[in-house]
């Protein structure tokens, strides 16, 4: 596979994964992970879903905590940039926090690395201080 083919294939794979996530098809997303996936959500330990999650079980835990703490009301992919095994997704997200019922929108960036068409690394970046403030309601 040429570098250009790898880039195109990984970009398309990531678009399909975000489409599955937007439809609520979490089993599809989990099936696209390598056994040794590293899933990093930036932020302090005060944010319940933040931190490093290892393997499919760790990613399941991440999504379970996220679902307990908030509802994703909308997830809009704004730009997808790919180069070889790496794909970056710039997005806008709107959440409703479960404890208070408040809604907030954020810009975020995800960096994803694929190996043989499977997601082996995920890094999530957003304004963590704002998320923590909004989640706490302070």
Rosetta blueprint (number, residue, H / E / L):
1 X L
2 X L
3 X H
4 X H
5 X H
6 X H
7 X H
8 X H
9 X H
10 X H
11 X H
12 X H
13 X H
14 X H
15 X H
16 X H
17 X H
18 X H
19 X H
20 X H
21 X H
22 X H
23 X L
24 X L
25 X L
26 X H
27 X H
28 X H
29 X H
30 X H
31 X H
32 X L
33 X E
34 X E
35 X E
36 X E
37 X E
38 X E
39 X E
40 X E
41 X E
42 X L
43 X L
44 X L
45 X L
46 X L
47 X L
48 X L
49 X L
50 X L
51 X E
52 X E
53 X E
54 X E
55 X H
56 X H
57 X H
58 X H
59 X H
60 X H
61 X H
62 X H
63 X H
64 X H
65 X H
66 X H
67 X H
68 X H
69 X H
70 X E
71 X E
72 X E
73 X E
74 X E
75 X E
76 X E
77 X E
78 X E
79 X E
80 X E
81 X E
82 X E
83 X E
84 X L
85 X L
86 X E
87 X E
88 X E
89 X E
90 X E
91 X E
92 X E
93 X E
94 X E
95 X E
96 X E
97 X E
98 X L
99 X L
100 X L
101 X L
102 X L
103 X E
104 X E
105 X E
106 X E
107 X E
108 X E
109 X E
110 X E
111 X E
112 X E
113 X E
114 X E
115 X E
116 X L
117 X L
118 X E
119 X E
120 X E
121 X E
122 X E
123 X E
124 X E
125 X E
126 X E
127 X L
128 X H
129 X H
130 X H
131 X H
132 X H
133 X H
134 X H
135 X H
136 X H
137 X L
138 X L
